[in-house]
Amino acid sequence: MLKTSIFLSLSAVFLSSLAHGAFKSAALPENIASQVIVDYVALVQKSYGETVQKAKDLQQSLQKFTASPSEITLQQAKVSWKQARDAYSLTEAFRFYGGPIDMPEKGVETLVNSWPVDEVYMDYVKGKPDAGIIQNPKDYKEITKDLLTSLNQKDGERNVSTGYHPIEFLLWGQDEVGKIGGQRPITDYTTQTFADRRKKMLVLLGDLLVEHLEKVQKEWEPGSGYAKTFLALPKGEALQKIMLGMTTLSADEMAGERMTVALEMKSTENEQDCFSDYTLTDLASNQVGILKIYQTEGGAGLERIVTALDKRLAKDIGIQMRKTLDAIKKIPEPFDEVILGKKGARATAAAKAVPESLRRQAQLLAKAASAYGLELNVQSEDK
Amino acid sequence: MTTLRTFVFCLSLFPQVLFADLVPKNIGGEGSVDAHSETAFSRPLKNASSKTRTSFAIGNSLFRQNWVEAPASVDVLDGLGPLFNAQSCSGCHSNDGRGTAPENNQWSTPSLLFRLSLPGKGPHGEPVPVPAYGDQLNPLALSQIPAEGNVFVTYKNIQGKYPDGTPFELTEPHYRFDKLGYGPLPDNFLFSPRLAPQIIGLGLLEAIPEEDLLKLADPGDLDHDGISGRPNRVWDVKNKKVAMGRLGWKANQPSVEQQDAGAFLGDMGVTSPLFNEQNCMAPQTACHKAPSGGNPEVSPTNLHHLTVYAQTLAVPLRKDIPPEIDESGFRAFQKVSCVKCHAGPFTTGSSHELKELRGQKIYPFTDLLLHDLGEALADHREDFLASGSEWRTPPLWGLGRIKEINHHTRLLHDGRARNFEEAILWHGGEAEGSKKQFMDLPKTERENLIRFLESL
């Protein structure tokens, strides 16, 4: 025990001196780095392939549902949405470095994944029975793809009109605390005055989702577009981008926007998948996505590059990542009652452990990166 | 050789302008971030502690949230209006970036607001509000309440030529106040159009020691270089005293907190601990009667989180450009004396309440002082000590990112400049000499200077 702690503190001193430039950065082992990068690109290709496939399944389910609205077709559409979401959540660690998903000018991230949404922008909510684009044929005569795209984030970032979350809202309806998911009645798609416009919007949103994700998939296709550019980058630069995606998702998005805000403000509006109450599954998938980069199945995950530097640190990062995943799984459902403190102190504590663990995993990755002279957007410790 | 000599000469005259080396990548100090695309302005400082990150996350959410009419089911977020310009902070500062300026022959956009006043000064030196309208035009209102009006915008084209014969075109904005909800504006009313600026690095600007800024001031132009520069002195509401103005197009706000609270009230009609009176003028009876979302509508805790958020939005690392262009562009920037106002670097002081902001070497390219920019840019409206033709030197960091963040490149206080070149060409007054020198530069050097600016 004593030996371990001496070793730990020595390696901590060594690494922090590296970060301060007292020592030269460790040289990147080129062969391992190449393998890690090639495997990463393969993982990205596979993941976006599945994401597009699941989005197409969703598109079909939406068409079936709107062609003959019933409880059964609605259920099928909801299942398809969840599967599509599972696939997309696994790809979120591929964001944040200006790659195909969020490339300047050409990126589609805001069209696909904007959140939180102000529901009243699209459709009626409690207390505002006439609201929304759907119920406003006066200003928006015909619902078209161009209209929906142009209205997305117009005059405010919560004014969302495309992507996964508007589809979620149109399927489930407004969130109701204490119930799993919103309770949108089937009559919204049959007898309600604007049923046809609602159906039209849902179908178009499915089409747009597929179109947007296909653009990303195409850029990553082997031998073309961004995949080619990425593989030609200096090894350090490519690795830095990989880790920038993982740490920004951990420390900013998951720990910050998706957990801290909801918990600290006790605000269920800030629960990510509030309409479907699918938030915790999404979070777990995000974390699995990060783990997949670190320990790629049957390949050279990012872990190998850290192992070449410091075996102990490499192991610690893996342990921390699993700890995060376990912590997410320990939060009891439904998450909105945890947010409101209705599930008791233990549930709240379990939820608050997640952002802490996420920040820690980001810090450990930053430690490894800075030893190689690579800078991320977090520091290896709180100073 | 000439370049080098001029540069050395500048340095000896202005020892406070310390641009001896080229500009590094981390112009926002240790907190600079590697950020991309639409979210390039939306990251917390790299060196932010966990505690700061928690506040940042909450502030970020408040910044993006649409405020709603009281009473509403979400109590935290009710209190919009009665009169307002936008429903959320991000409605104007989209992606924490720069607002969209109106195009020719269009109604003004929400992110170009119009300050209003009558000639004279209020008890603390502030502008005098216009009876029935206040100090800002609110084009939106809750249902059942008349809005204040809107402004129709047209641009007149102005043709010009560089000494080398290269032509250019500028567009000069003209405004018509219309749809006025509370009667005609008085004949002697003054107005100032203000485009929502990007909000990165504000905490760092707040943390520059005042004495380092005052060293750059030369109100009487004692060195006869045609450039004066003086601090604005404004009213600090919280501390009930006069303080140096640092933020806003005319440096009329002393702190990030007051800027935020002011925008809550002025732009969204949301009261806060700093400004807890609704902004209804005497004749606006329906405005007075509207239900309140609580007193104050934004709680002290949430105002704190929002302030920390705005203080800790990080400056992105500079973009990579070829070293020879970087050097040539930066030398040209110095040679034509842009650096006399777009100054730096500074080291932030040791007393800011957020430790992440202390002791940071930063390159904001501003002296935060007021300068006379000439008649063409003048709004003829005083704002505390700022005259009708004075503007605060705006920071230049991050300006090259506006295109990818906000999908436009409109610059200056009213967004009239369509790119960096036009922004430079609009400079007059104290900057007239610099502009002329810029125009005299060979074309490649002009282009390199602009590429340098785009890399910031």
Interface residues (C-beta under 8 A of the other chain):
Chain A: F96 Y97 G98 D102 M103 P104 E105 G107 E109 T110 P116 D118 K126 G127 Q153 D155 G156 E157 R158 N159 Q240 L244 T248 A251 D252 A255 G256 E257 T260 V261 E264 M265 S267 E269 N270 P355 E356 R359 E375 L376 N377 V378 Q379 D382 K383
Chain B: V33 D34 A35 H36 S37 E38 T39 R43 P44 K46 N47 S49 S50 R53 T54 F56 A57 I58 N60 S61 R64 Q65 N66 A72 S73 V74 V76 L77 A86 Q87 S88 S90 G91 S94 N95 P110 A314 K355 K403 E404 H407
